């Protein structure tokens, strides 16, 4: 893959990145701005480097200077860090967005890097993130599979004239409503989650993850079969995919006499059981 610039988005904040030495490097300034909402992220980053230097930590060792497109549309050198070192930098930034950003970074940091000799690196990074948090192995396996299925679906949407961010969110809600009877935000509230800082899927039970996958995989296959084009066609496919998942969920609940939808979450993982990774 040739080195090139690309924008990615975290919670409506654009983050510049460049493919360099067979991996993605991200603009540190952009990450600081996304995490802190600082009106002057460059100054915030400079102060962070000074503070950490006084504690014996030289932040510059985690960065390289790479040319990225600046606001004036010119290429200018800026501090950049790969996924591994960005994780270290984030530890020095106080932000309630830090944990969801780490997961996001683990996903996009290795997104579609098929040319790397070991394409499982990205999946292993995400797996490590959940292991460190203390999630059960069986749950992690389902979560990783769900990420792959979700990626397949969003790739289809991208190729079928569906706009990212807003329309993606609407279609996701259509699947969720049809599958569980709740939008993503309603589901978060039901589980007692902070709407901005906590990922709903990170707090789903095994069966909730399975039926989420079911709905999204069904939607993907229906979308392909119908050759859906544009938002309205894909909305209908999303509703149908969720409807099929909902029927399966209700049948399971009828047999087991237990509801799939649960208030259970992972907010209280036992920190003593966290796995320390070197």
C-alpha positions as CSV (number, residue, x, y, z in Angstrom):
1,X,0.0,0.0,0.0
2,X,1.4,3.4,-1.0
3,X,1.7,6.0,1.7
4,X,-1.2,8.4,1.6
5,X,-3.3,10.7,3.8
6,X,-6.7,9.7,5.0
7,X,-9.2,11.2,7.4
8,X,-11.1,9.2,10.0
9,X,-13.8,10.4,12.3
10,X,-14.2,9.8,16.1
11,X,-17.4,11.3,17.6
12,X,-17.6,13.9,14.9
13,X,-14.0,14.9,15.2
14,X,-11.8,14.5,12.1
15,X,-8.4,12.9,12.7
16,X,-5.7,12.9,10.0
17,X,-3.6,9.8,9.5
18,X,-1.0,8.6,7.0
19,X,0.1,5.1,6.0
20,X,3.8,5.0,6.8
21,X,6.2,2.0,7.2
22,X,3.3,-0.5,6.8
23,X,1.1,1.0,9.5
24,X,-1.2,3.9,10.2
25,X,0.2,7.0,12.0
26,X,-2.2,9.5,13.5
27,X,-1.9,13.2,14.1
28,X,-1.3,13.7,17.8
29,X,-2.7,17.2,17.7
30,X,-6.0,15.9,16.2
31,X,-6.2,13.2,18.8
32,X,-5.7,15.7,21.6
33,X,-8.4,17.9,20.2
34,X,-10.8,14.9,19.9
35,X,-10.2,13.9,23.5
36,X,-10.1,17.3,25.2
37,X,-12.2,19.6,23.0
38,X,-9.4,22.1,23.7
39,X,-9.6,25.4,21.7
40,X,-5.8,25.2,21.4
41,X,-4.8,21.5,21.1
42,X,-1.3,22.4,20.0
43,X,-0.7,24.3,23.2
44,X,-2.3,21.5,25.2
45,X,0.0,19.0,23.6
46,X,3.1,21.2,24.3
47,X,2.1,21.6,27.9
48,X,1.6,17.8,28.2
49,X,5.1,17.2,26.8
50,X,6.6,19.6,29.4
51,X,4.6,18.1,32.3
52,X,5.6,14.5,31.4
53,X,9.2,15.6,30.8
54,X,9.3,16.8,34.4
55,X,8.2,13.3,35.4
56,X,11.0,11.7,33.5
57,X,8.8,10.8,30.4
58,X,10.0,12.2,27.1
59,X,6.8,12.2,24.9
60,X,8.7,13.0,21.8
61,X,10.1,9.5,21.8
62,X,6.7,8.2,20.9
63,X,6.3,10.5,17.9
64,X,7.7,11.0,14.4
65,X,7.4,14.1,12.3
66,X,5.3,13.3,9.1
67,X,3.8,15.6,6.5
68,X,0.0,15.9,6.7
69,X,-2.4,18.3,4.9
70,X,-2.9,21.4,7.1
71,X,-5.8,23.8,7.2
72,X,-4.2,25.8,4.4
73,X,-4.1,22.7,2.2
74,X,-0.3,22.6,2.3
75,X,1.7,19.6,3.5
76,X,3.3,20.4,6.9
77,X,5.2,18.3,9.3
78,X,3.3,17.4,12.5
79,X,3.8,15.0,15.4
80,X,2.4,11.6,14.5
81,X,2.2,8.3,16.4
82,X,1.4,4.8,15.4
83,X,-1.4,2.8,17.2
84,X,0.9,1.4,19.9
85,X,2.5,4.7,20.8
86,X,-0.7,6.5,20.6
87,X,-2.0,4.2,23.4
88,X,0.9,5.4,25.5
89,X,0.2,9.1,24.7
90,X,-3.4,8.8,25.6
91,X,-2.4,7.7,29.1
92,X,-1.1,11.2,29.7
93,X,-4.3,12.9,28.6
94,X,-7.2,13.2,31.1
95,X,-10.4,12.6,29.3
96,X,-13.7,10.7,29.8
97,X,-13.4,9.8,26.1
98,X,-10.1,7.9,26.6
99,X,-11.5,4.4,26.9
100,X,-13.9,4.5,23.9
101,X,-11.2,6.2,21.9
102,X,-8.8,3.3,22.7
103,X,-11.2,0.8,21.3
104,X,-11.9,3.0,18.3
105,X,-8.1,3.4,17.7
106,X,-7.6,-0.4,18.0
107,X,-10.1,-0.9,15.2
108,X,-9.2,1.9,12.7
109,X,-5.4,1.6,13.4
110,X,-5.4,-1.7,11.5
111,X,-8.3,-1.1,9.2
112,X,-8.0,-2.8,5.9
113,X,-4.2,-3.2,6.1
114,X,-4.3,-6.4,4.1
115,X,-0.8,-6.0,2.7
116,X,0.8,-6.5,6.1
117,X,2.4,-10.0,6.4
118,X,0.3,-10.8,9.4
119,X,-3.2,-9.4,8.9
120,X,-4.3,-10.8,12.2
121,X,-2.4,-8.1,14.1
122,X,-5.4,-5.7,14.2
123,X,-7.7,-8.4,15.5
124,X,-5.2,-9.4,18.1
125,X,-4.8,-5.7,19.2
126,X,-8.6,-5.5,19.8
127,X,-8.6,-8.8,21.6
128,X,-5.8,-7.6,23.9
129,X,-7.8,-4.5,24.7
130,X,-10.8,-6.6,25.9
131,X,-8.6,-9.0,27.8
132,X,-7.0,-6.1,29.6
133,X,-10.4,-4.8,30.5
134,X,-11.3,-8.2,32.0
135,X,-13.9,-9.5,29.6
136,X,-14.5,-13.3,29.4
137,X,-12.8,-15.1,26.5
138,X,-16.0,-16.5,25.1
139,X,-17.5,-13.0,25.0
140,X,-14.4,-11.6,23.3
141,X,-14.7,-14.1,20.5
142,X,-18.2,-13.1,19.8
143,X,-17.4,-9.4,20.0
144,X,-14.6,-9.8,17.5
145,X,-16.8,-11.7,15.1
146,X,-19.4,-8.9,15.5
147,X,-16.8,-6.3,14.5
148,X,-16.0,-8.2,11.3
149,X,-19.7,-8.6,10.4
150,X,-20.3,-4.9,11.1
151,X,-17.4,-4.0,8.9
152,X,-18.8,-6.1,6.1
153,X,-22.1,-4.3,6.4
154,X,-20.7,-0.8,6.5
155,X,-18.5,-1.6,3.4
156,X,-21.7,-2.5,1.6
157,X,-23.3,0.8,2.7
158,X,-20.3,2.8,1.5
159,X,-20.5,1.2,-1.9
160,X,-24.3,1.8,-2.2
161,X,-24.4,5.6,-1.9
162,X,-25.2,5.7,1.8
163,X,-23.6,8.6,3.6
164,X,-21.4,7.9,6.5
165,X,-22.0,9.2,10.1
166,X,-25.7,10.3,10.0
167,X,-27.2,7.8,7.6
168,X,-25.1,5.0,9.0
169,X,-26.4,5.8,12.4
170,X,-30.0,5.9,11.2
171,X,-29.7,2.5,9.4
172,X,-28.1,1.0,12.5
173,X,-31.0,2.3,14.6
174,X,-33.4,0.7,12.1
175,X,-31.8,-2.7,12.6
176,X,-31.7,-2.3,16.4
177,X,-35.4,-1.2,16.6
178,X,-36.5,-4.1,14.4
179,X,-34.3,-6.6,16.3
180,X,-34.8,-5.5,19.9
181,X,-37.6,-2.9,19.8
182,X,-35.1,-0.2,20.9
183,X,-32.9,2.4,19.2
184,X,-29.2,2.4,20.2
185,X,-29.7,5.3,22.5
186,X,-32.8,3.7,24.1
187,X,-30.8,0.5,24.6
188,X,-28.0,2.5,26.3
189,X,-30.4,4.2,28.6
190,X,-32.0,0.8,29.4
191,X,-28.6,-0.6,30.4
192,X,-27.7,2.5,32.4
193,X,-24.9,3.6,30.1
194,X,-23.4,7.0,29.5
195,X,-24.6,7.9,26.0
196,X,-21.4,9.6,24.9
197,X,-18.6,7.6,26.5
198,X,-19.8,4.0,26.5
199,X,-20.2,1.6,23.5
200,X,-23.5,-0.3,23.7
201,X,-22.0,-3.5,22.2
202,X,-19.3,-3.5,24.9
203,X,-22.1,-4.0,27.4
204,X,-24.1,-6.6,25.6
205,X,-24.6,-10.2,26.8
206,X,-23.6,-13.2,24.6
207,X,-27.2,-13.5,23.2
208,X,-27.5,-9.8,22.6
209,X,-24.3,-9.8,20.6
210,X,-25.4,-12.8,18.7
211,X,-28.7,-11.3,17.7
212,X,-27.0,-8.0,16.8
213,X,-24.7,-10.0,14.5
214,X,-27.8,-11.9,13.2
215,X,-29.6,-8.7,12.3
216,X,-26.5,-7.1,10.6
217,X,-25.5,-10.2,8.7
218,X,-29.1,-10.6,7.5
219,X,-29.1,-7.0,6.4
220,X,-25.9,-7.4,4.5
221,X,-27.1,-10.4,2.6
222,X,-30.5,-8.8,1.8
223,X,-28.8,-5.7,0.7
224,X,-26.7,-7.7,-1.8
225,X,-29.6,-9.8,-3.0
226,X,-31.8,-6.7,-3.6
227,X,-28.8,-4.7,-4.9
228,X,-30.0,-1.9,-2.8
229,X,-29.0,1.6,-3.9
230,X,-29.2,4.8,-1.8
231,X,-30.5,5.5,1.6
232,X,-34.2,4.5,1.2
233,X,-33.5,1.1,-0.4
234,X,-30.9,0.3,2.3
235,X,-33.3,1.4,5.0
236,X,-35.8,-1.2,3.8
237,X,-33.1,-3.9,3.8
238,X,-32.1,-2.9,7.3
239,X,-35.7,-3.1,8.6
240,X,-36.1,-6.5,7.0
241,X,-32.8,-7.8,8.4
242,X,-33.7,-6.7,11.9
243,X,-37.2,-8.2,11.5
244,X,-35.7,-11.6,10.7
245,X,-33.4,-11.4,13.7
246,X,-36.4,-10.3,15.9
247,X,-38.4,-13.4,14.8
248,X,-35.5,-15.7,15.8
249,X,-35.1,-13.9,19.1
250,X,-38.8,-14.3,20.0
251,X,-38.7,-18.0,19.1
252,X,-35.7,-18.5,21.4
253,X,-37.4,-16.6,24.2
254,X,-40.5,-18.7,23.8
255,X,-38.5,-21.9,24.2
256,X,-36.2,-20.8,27.0
257,X,-38.7,-18.7,28.9
258,X,-36.0,-16.1,29.3
259,X,-35.7,-12.6,27.7
260,X,-32.7,-11.9,25.5
261,X,-32.8,-8.2,26.2
262,X,-31.0,-7.6,29.5
263,X,-30.0,-4.7,31.8
264,X,-26.8,-6.6,32.4
265,X,-23.7,-4.6,31.6
266,X,-19.9,-4.7,32.2
267,X,-19.6,-1.5,34.1
268,X,-18.4,-3.3,37.2
269,X,-15.7,-5.5,35.9
270,X,-13.5,-6.7,38.8
271,X,-10.3,-4.6,38.2
272,X,-8.4,-7.1,40.3
273,X,-8.8,-9.6,37.5
274,X,-7.4,-7.4,34.8
275,X,-4.7,-9.0,32.7
276,X,-1.5,-7.1,32.7
277,X,0.2,-7.0,29.2
278,X,3.8,-6.2,28.8
